[in-house]
Amino acid sequence: MQARMNALRQAHFPPERNHLAAHVTLFHALPPSCEEELRQELTRLAAGPAPEGQVEGVMSLGRGTAIRLSSPALIGLREELAERFWPLLSAQDQHRPRLHVTVQNKVTAEAARALQAQLGPAIRAETFRFSGLGLHVYAGGPWHYVKSWSFRG
């Protein structure tokens, strides 16, 4: 699954903006002051079983394209983190995310619609398991990788 999503991202994401491998964003802007506590929580959560996910299809981002996912188990982990860090969450992070992998972003609406039409018939529903959790820090340009935690349960 990761290899297929990375291949889609490599093929369709504007190369000058493609600084990360394919991923699902759970939070956009946690403050640096909570990093140590967040590391502890991610370690705790990764000790459990890998959450199951489902590929749902293609999703429009307006000026981009994503692969829509569902995962009640991953949303449950995210809700645990959101509850713990609630006073620190940005307005954007106070809302439950629409799980997806972005494969194209910041293109024209026409280019996005064309890719959605192309990918629509090719993306099939399938079940998978998330391999782990990751932490990246935005450093004013490309994201900086901090650490990954593989699910072990």
C-alpha positions as CSV (number, residue, x, y, z in Angstrom):
1,M,0.0,0.0,0.0
2,Q,2.8,2.5,1.0
3,A,4.7,1.8,-2.3
4,R,1.5,2.3,-4.4
5,M,0.6,5.6,-2.6
6,N,4.2,6.8,-2.9
7,A,4.2,6.0,-6.6
8,L,1.0,8.0,-7.1
9,R,2.4,10.9,-5.2
10,Q,5.7,10.8,-7.2
11,A,3.8,10.7,-10.4
12,H,1.3,13.5,-9.7
13,F,2.5,15.8,-6.8
14,P,4.3,18.9,-8.0
15,P,8.0,17.9,-7.5
16,E,9.0,21.2,-6.0
17,R,6.5,20.7,-3.2
18,N,6.9,16.9,-2.7
19,H,9.1,16.7,0.4
20,L,7.4,13.8,2.2
21,A,6.5,10.2,1.4
22,A,2.8,9.3,1.2
23,H,1.2,9.8,4.6
24,V,-2.1,10.4,6.5
25,T,-2.1,13.6,8.5
26,L,-3.7,13.4,11.9
27,F,-2.7,16.8,13.2
28,H,-1.4,19.9,11.4
29,A,0.0,22.2,14.1
30,L,0.9,20.8,17.5
31,P,3.1,23.3,19.4
32,P,6.8,22.4,19.9
33,S,6.3,22.7,23.7
34,C,4.4,19.4,23.7
35,E,6.9,17.3,21.7
36,E,8.3,15.3,24.6
37,E,4.8,14.4,25.9
38,L,3.7,13.6,22.4
39,R,6.6,11.3,21.9
40,Q,5.6,9.4,25.1
41,E,2.0,9.1,23.9
42,L,3.0,7.9,20.4
43,T,5.2,5.3,22.1
44,R,2.3,4.1,24.2
45,L,-0.2,4.0,21.2
46,A,2.3,2.2,19.0
47,A,2.6,-0.6,21.5
48,G,-1.0,-1.6,20.5
49,P,-2.2,-3.4,17.4
50,A,-2.0,-1.8,13.9
51,P,-5.2,-0.1,13.1
52,E,-7.1,-1.5,10.1
53,G,-8.0,0.9,7.3
54,Q,-10.0,0.8,4.2
55,V,-9.4,2.5,0.8
56,E,-12.6,4.2,-0.1
57,G,-11.9,5.9,-3.5
58,V,-10.8,9.1,-5.0
59,M,-11.3,12.4,-3.2
60,S,-11.3,16.0,-4.5
61,L,-9.2,18.6,-2.7
62,G,-10.4,21.3,-5.0
63,R,-7.0,22.1,-6.4
64,G,-5.7,18.6,-5.7
65,T,-6.5,14.9,-5.5
66,A,-6.4,12.4,-2.7
67,I,-7.2,8.8,-2.0
68,R,-10.0,8.7,0.6
69,L,-9.5,6.3,3.5
70,S,-11.6,5.2,6.5
71,S,-10.4,3.8,9.8
72,P,-12.5,3.9,12.9
73,A,-9.5,2.5,14.9
74,L,-7.1,5.2,13.7
75,I,-9.7,7.9,14.4
76,G,-10.0,6.4,17.9
77,L,-6.2,6.8,18.4
78,R,-6.4,10.3,17.1
79,E,-9.3,11.2,19.4
80,E,-7.2,10.0,22.4
81,L,-4.4,12.3,21.4
82,A,-6.8,15.2,20.7
83,E,-8.4,14.8,24.1
84,R,-5.0,14.9,25.8
85,F,-3.7,17.9,23.9
86,W,-7.1,19.7,23.4
87,P,-6.0,23.1,24.9
88,L,-3.0,23.2,22.5
89,L,-4.9,22.3,19.3
90,S,-5.3,24.8,16.5
91,A,-8.9,25.4,15.2
92,Q,-8.1,23.2,12.3
93,D,-7.0,20.4,14.5
94,Q,-10.0,20.6,16.8
95,H,-12.1,18.9,14.0
96,R,-12.1,15.2,13.1
97,P,-10.0,14.8,10.0
98,R,-11.1,13.3,6.7
99,L,-8.5,10.5,6.4
100,H,-6.7,10.6,3.0
101,V,-3.4,10.4,1.3
102,T,-2.8,13.5,-0.9
103,V,-1.4,12.5,-4.3
104,Q,-1.7,15.9,-6.0
105,N,-2.0,19.4,-4.5
106,K,-1.8,23.0,-5.6
107,V,-2.6,22.4,-9.2
108,T,-5.3,23.9,-11.3
109,A,-8.9,22.7,-10.6
110,E,-9.0,21.4,-14.2
111,A,-5.8,19.3,-13.7
112,A,-7.2,18.0,-10.4
113,R,-10.5,17.0,-12.1
114,A,-8.6,15.3,-14.9
115,L,-6.6,13.2,-12.5
116,Q,-9.7,12.3,-10.5
117,A,-11.4,11.1,-13.7
118,Q,-8.3,9.0,-14.5
119,L,-7.8,7.5,-11.1
120,G,-11.5,6.9,-10.3
121,P,-11.8,3.6,-12.1
122,A,-8.4,2.4,-11.0
123,I,-8.7,2.9,-7.3
124,R,-10.4,-0.1,-5.7
125,A,-11.7,-0.7,-2.2
126,E,-9.2,-2.7,-0.2
127,T,-8.4,-3.3,3.5
128,F,-5.0,-2.7,4.9
129,R,-3.2,-2.0,8.2
130,F,-1.4,1.1,9.1
131,S,2.3,0.3,9.8
132,G,3.0,3.0,12.4
133,L,2.9,6.6,13.5
134,G,5.3,9.4,12.6
135,L,6.3,12.8,13.8
136,H,7.5,15.6,11.6
137,V,8.2,19.3,12.4
138,Y,7.5,22.1,9.9
139,A,10.8,24.1,9.6
140,G,9.6,26.9,7.4
141,G,10.2,24.9,4.2
142,P,10.5,21.2,3.9
143,W,9.2,19.1,6.9
144,H,11.8,17.8,9.3
145,Y,11.5,14.1,10.2
146,V,11.7,13.5,14.0
147,K,10.8,9.8,14.6
148,S,8.6,6.9,13.6
149,W,6.9,4.3,15.8
150,S,5.9,1.0,14.4
151,F,2.8,-0.7,15.7
152,R,3.8,-3.8,17.8
153,G,0.6,-5.2,19.3
